[in-house]
Amino acid sequence: MARTYTLDDLARLVDHTNLRPDATVADMERLCNEARRHHFRMVAINSGQSARCAALLAGTDVHVGAAIGFPLGQQSVATKEFETRDALASGADEIDYVVNLTEVKAGNWDYVEDEMRRIVEACREAGASRPEPVPSKVIFENCLLTDDEKVALCEVANRVGPTFVKTSTGFSTGGATVADVRLMRAHVAPDIQVKAAGGIRTADQFLDMVRAGATRIGCSAGVAIIEELGRRFEAEGISAVEL
């Protein structure tokens, strides 16, 4: 069902991202300043930057999203759970974690479900003592999966109940596609949202992902995208768009 978005509504879909291994302190400061200025939903950062970004964004409604098991997802479940809890204790208030693709490829769904449940539960526990829930996002890395594997992961998510399923890390052989967003939206429960991430660099790509059913967009081009959409709104004399 289509809905109406103001420019601020669209900005609130953006998880403003800098996950580069060579990101500097100045880069983190710039990321947080841009997120505050454009009123993005979240900054997406490596978990070791959680405390720094939480301090930079204190007093704002911009969330700090820590990437867990990033970008390969090959850590043990215990390691991912510890990293999740450490990031939350350090100031993160959203978690995006990468599934273990070796276990997905092996069809070891009990392992995949246990991992997902432990990370989602850590987020729920943290959210119980905070003013807002702590969203949990499961990164599939769709470019390395078959459609059957994507659907099977959606079915695991339906049993566990994360806040989001997410298309990609943006660090592998491909990123978000409209087809994958539609597939995930069709196979997860209505209360589980879909995040598109990886390779989204233009306003048209952004809008296509939203039309397909994504309610978060992870990208490093958020500033350019929202500024381009602002110019379009102004040129067309509109204050909102229906998607």
ChimeraX attribute file (.defattr): number of C-alpha atoms within 10 A of each C-alpha:
attribute: neighborCount
match mode: 1-to-1
recipient: residues
	/A:1	5
	/A:2	10
	/A:3	8
	/A:4	11
	/A:5	15
	/A:6	15
	/A:7	17
	/A:8	15
	/A:9	15
	/A:10	24
	/A:11	24
	/A:12	20
	/A:13	21
	/A:14	31
	/A:15	27
	/A:16	28
	/A:17	23
	/A:18	19
	/A:19	22
	/A:20	11
	/A:21	7
	/A:22	8
	/A:23	13
	/A:24	10
	/A:25	12
	/A:26	9
	/A:27	13
	/A:28	20
	/A:29	15
	/A:30	13
	/A:31	22
	/A:32	26
	/A:33	14
	/A:34	16
	/A:35	27
	/A:36	19
	/A:37	10
	/A:38	19
	/A:39	19
	/A:40	25
	/A:41	23
	/A:42	26
	/A:43	32
	/A:44	29
	/A:45	26
	/A:46	22
	/A:47	26
	/A:48	16
	/A:49	22
	/A:50	25
	/A:51	17
	/A:52	17
	/A:53	26
	/A:54	21
	/A:55	13
	/A:56	18
	/A:57	20
	/A:58	11
	/A:59	8
	/A:60	11
	/A:61	13
	/A:62	22
	/A:63	24
	/A:64	31
	/A:65	32
	/A:66	30
	/A:67	27
	/A:68	29
	/A:69	24
	/A:70	20
	/A:71	19
	/A:72	16
	/A:73	20
	/A:74	16
	/A:75	15
	/A:76	12
	/A:77	20
	/A:78	12
	/A:79	13
	/A:80	23
	/A:81	24
	/A:82	15
	/A:83	20
	/A:84	27
	/A:85	18
	/A:86	15
	/A:87	25
	/A:88	24
	/A:89	13
	/A:90	19
	/A:91	21
	/A:92	28
	/A:93	25
	/A:94	24
	/A:95	28
	/A:96	26
	/A:97	28
	/A:98	24
	/A:99	27
	/A:100	23
	/A:101	19
	/A:102	12
	/A:103	14
	/A:104	19
	/A:105	13
	/A:106	8
	/A:107	13
	/A:108	13
	/A:109	15
	/A:110	12
	/A:111	14
	/A:112	20
	/A:113	17
	/A:114	14
	/A:115	19
	/A:116	28
	/A:117	19
	/A:118	17
	/A:119	27
	/A:120	25
	/A:121	17
	/A:122	19
	/A:123	25
	/A:124	17
	/A:125	14
	/A:126	17
	/A:127	17
	/A:128	11
	/A:129	10
	/A:130	11
	/A:131	7
	/A:132	10
	/A:133	16
	/A:134	24
	/A:135	17
	/A:136	24
	/A:137	30
	/A:138	26
	/A:139	26
	/A:140	24
	/A:141	28
	/A:142	22
	/A:143	19
	/A:144	15
	/A:145	14
	/A:146	11
	/A:147	14
	/A:148	9
	/A:149	17
	/A:150	22
	/A:151	17
	/A:152	16
	/A:153	22
	/A:154	24
	/A:155	17
	/A:156	20
	/A:157	24
	/A:158	17
	/A:159	13
	/A:160	16
	/A:161	21
	/A:162	23
	/A:163	22
	/A:164	24
	/A:165	28
	/A:166	29
	/A:167	28
	/A:168	27
	/A:169	29
	/A:170	20
	/A:171	15
	/A:172	14
	/A:173	12
	/A:174	17
	/A:175	19
	/A:176	25
	/A:177	22
	/A:178	16
	/A:179	11
	/A:180	21
	/A:181	25
	/A:182	16
	/A:183	17
	/A:184	26
	/A:185	20
	/A:186	13
	/A:187	17
	/A:188	22
	/A:189	15
	/A:190	9
	/A:191	11
	/A:192	19
	/A:193	19
	/A:194	27
	/A:195	29
	/A:196	33
	/A:197	29
	/A:198	22
	/A:199	20
	/A:200	24
	/A:201	14
	/A:202	17
	/A:203	17
	/A:204	13
	/A:205	16
	/A:206	27
	/A:207	17
	/A:208	17
	/A:209	26
	/A:210	22
	/A:211	18
	/A:212	20
	/A:213	22
	/A:214	26
	/A:215	17
	/A:216	24
	/A:217	28
	/A:218	28
	/A:219	24
	/A:220	22
	/A:221	18
	/A:222	26
	/A:223	19
	/A:224	13
	/A:225	23
	/A:226	21
	/A:227	15
	/A:228	15
	/A:229	20
	/A:230	17
	/A:231	12
	/A:232	13
	/A:233	16
	/A:234	11
	/A:235	9
	/A:236	9
	/A:237	9
	/A:238	12
	/A:239	13
	/A:240	14
	/A:241	14
	/A:242	9
	/A:243	15
